[in-house]
Amino acid sequence: GVWTPPAAEGPVLRILRDAFMESLHTARHKFYERNITFEDLEAADGVFRTSSIGGVCPIKKIHERNVPVANLMPTLKELVDRIFEADRETLW
Protein backbone atom coordinates (compact mmCIF):
# COMPACT_ATOMS: atom_id res chain seq x y z
CA GLY A 1 0.00 0.00 0.00
CA VAL A 2 0.89 3.67 -0.18
CA TRP A 3 1.29 5.77 2.93
CA THR A 4 0.75 9.52 2.81
CA PRO A 5 0.79 12.14 5.52
CA PRO A 6 -2.64 13.59 6.32
CA ALA A 7 -3.48 16.63 4.18
CA ALA A 8 -3.61 18.78 7.31
CA GLU A 9 0.12 18.14 7.88
CA GLY A 10 1.21 20.58 5.18
CA PRO A 11 0.74 24.29 4.60
CA VAL A 12 -0.27 23.96 0.92
CA LEU A 13 -3.46 22.82 -0.78
CA ARG A 14 -1.94 19.58 -2.06
CA ILE A 15 -3.80 19.60 -5.36
CA LEU A 16 -1.59 17.01 -7.05
CA ARG A 17 -1.55 14.83 -3.93
CA ASP A 18 -5.34 14.72 -3.90
CA ALA A 19 -5.44 13.89 -7.62
CA PHE A 20 -2.84 11.17 -7.05
CA MET A 21 -4.84 9.70 -4.17
CA GLU A 22 -7.95 9.67 -6.37
CA SER A 23 -5.95 7.91 -9.08
CA LEU A 24 -4.81 5.30 -6.54
CA HIS A 25 -8.41 4.78 -5.48
CA THR A 26 -9.63 4.42 -9.08
CA ALA A 27 -6.87 1.90 -9.82
CA ARG A 28 -7.85 0.00 -6.64
CA HIS A 29 -4.49 0.52 -4.96
CA LYS A 30 -4.66 0.76 -1.18
CA PHE A 31 -3.46 3.93 0.48
CA TYR A 32 -3.37 5.06 4.07
CA GLU A 33 -3.15 8.50 5.64
CA ARG A 34 -0.85 8.51 8.63
CA ASN A 35 2.07 10.40 10.05
CA ILE A 36 5.27 9.12 8.47
CA THR A 37 8.46 8.86 10.48
CA PHE A 38 12.03 8.93 9.26
CA GLU A 39 12.24 5.24 10.19
CA ASP A 40 9.24 4.55 7.90
CA LEU A 41 11.05 6.23 5.01
CA GLU A 42 14.24 4.27 5.67
CA ALA A 43 12.32 0.96 5.68
CA ALA A 44 10.14 1.71 2.63
CA ASP A 45 10.26 -0.32 -0.58
CA GLY A 46 9.95 2.93 -2.54
CA VAL A 47 9.50 6.62 -1.74
CA PHE A 48 8.14 9.48 -3.84
CA ARG A 49 6.86 13.00 -3.34
CA THR A 50 4.25 15.02 -5.15
CA SER A 51 4.13 18.73 -5.84
CA SER A 52 2.19 20.81 -8.31
CA ILE A 53 5.43 22.31 -9.62
CA GLY A 54 7.67 19.22 -9.59
CA GLY A 55 5.07 16.56 -10.33
CA VAL A 56 5.58 13.06 -8.97
CA CYS A 57 9.24 12.47 -8.15
CA PRO A 58 10.79 9.26 -6.87
CA ILE A 59 13.25 9.63 -4.01
CA LYS A 60 16.44 7.75 -4.87
CA LYS A 61 18.43 8.10 -1.67
CA ILE A 62 17.70 8.61 2.03
CA HIS A 63 20.89 9.40 3.92
CA GLU A 64 23.30 6.74 2.67
CA ARG A 65 20.66 4.17 1.68
CA ASN A 66 19.72 3.83 -1.98
CA VAL A 67 15.95 3.51 -2.31
CA PRO A 68 14.77 1.19 -5.09
CA VAL A 69 12.83 3.03 -7.79
CA ALA A 70 12.73 0.55 -10.69
CA ASN A 71 9.72 -1.39 -9.38
CA LEU A 72 7.93 1.82 -8.45
CA MET A 73 8.22 3.58 -11.81
CA PRO A 74 5.65 1.61 -13.90
CA THR A 75 2.98 2.09 -11.23
CA LEU A 76 3.77 5.80 -10.82
CA LYS A 77 3.63 6.29 -14.59
CA GLU A 78 0.26 4.53 -14.81
CA LEU A 79 -1.18 6.66 -12.02
CA VAL A 80 0.18 9.93 -13.39
CA ASP A 81 -1.18 9.06 -16.84
CA ARG A 82 -4.61 8.53 -15.27
CA ILE A 83 -4.44 11.95 -13.61
CA PHE A 84 -3.55 13.74 -16.84
CA GLU A 85 -6.12 11.80 -18.85
CA ALA A 86 -8.81 12.87 -16.36
CA ASP A 87 -7.61 16.48 -16.70
CA ARG A 88 -7.80 16.31 -20.49
CA GLU A 89 -11.38 15.01 -20.30
CA THR A 90 -12.46 17.87 -18.04
CA LEU A 91 -10.65 20.50 -20.10
CA TRP A 92 -12.02 19.45 -23.50
C-alpha positions in Angstrom: 0.0 0.0 0.0 0.9 3.7 -0.2 1.3 5.8 2.9 0.7 9.5 2.8 0.8 12.1 5.5 -2.6 13.6 6.3 -3.5 16.6 4.2 -3.6 18.8 7.3 0.1 18.1 7.9 1.2 20.6 5.2 0.7 24.3 4.6 -0.3 24.0 0.9 -3.5 22.8 -0.8 -1.9 19.6 -2.1 -3.8 19.6 -5.4 -1.6 17.0 -7.1 -1.5 14.8 -3.9 -5.3 14.7 -3.9 -5.4 13.9 -7.6 -2.8 11.2 -7.0 -4.8 9.7 -4.2 -7.9 9.7 -6.4 -6.0 7.9 -9.1 -4.8 5.3 -6.5 -8.4 4.8 -5.5 -9.6 4.4 -9.1 -6.9 1.9 -9.8 -7.9 0.0 -6.6 -4.5 0.5 -5.0 -4.7 0.8 -1.2 -3.5 3.9 0.5 -3.4 5.1 4.1 -3.2 8.5 5.6 -0.9 8.5 8.6 2.1 10.4 10.1 5.3 9.1 8.5 8.5 8.9 10.5 12.0 8.9 9.3 12.2 5.2 10.2 9.2 4.5 7.9 11.1 6.2 5.0 14.2 4.3 5.7 12.3 1.0 5.7 10.1 1.7 2.6 10.3 -0.3 -0.6 10.0 2.9 -2.5 9.5 6.6 -1.7 8.1 9.5 -3.8 6.9 13.0 -3.3 4.3 15.0 -5.1 4.1 18.7 -5.8 2.2 20.8 -8.3 5.4 22.3 -9.6 7.7 19.2 -9.6 5.1 16.6 -10.3 5.6 13.1 -9.0 9.2 12.5 -8.1 10.8 9.3 -6.9 13.3 9.6 -4.0 16.4 7.7 -4.9 18.4 8.1 -1.7 17.7 8.6 2.0 20.9 9.4 3.9 23.3 6.7 2.7 20.7 4.2 1.7 19.7 3.8 -2.0 15.9 3.5 -2.3 14.8 1.2 -5.1 12.8 3.0 -7.8 12.7 0.6 -10.7 9.7 -1.4 -9.4 7.9 1.8 -8.5 8.2 3.6 -11.8 5.7 1.6 -13.9 3.0 2.1 -11.2 3.8 5.8 -10.8 3.6 6.3 -14.6 0.3 4.5 -14.8 -1.2 6.7 -12.0 0.2 9.9 -13.4 -1.2 9.1 -16.8 -4.6 8.5 -15.3 -4.4 12.0 -13.6 -3.6 13.7 -16.8 -6.1 11.8 -18.8 -8.8 12.9 -16.4 -7.6 16.5 -16.7 -7.8 16.3 -20.5 -11.4 15.0 -20.3 -12.5 17.9 -18.0 -10.7 20.5 -20.1 -12.0 19.4 -23.5 
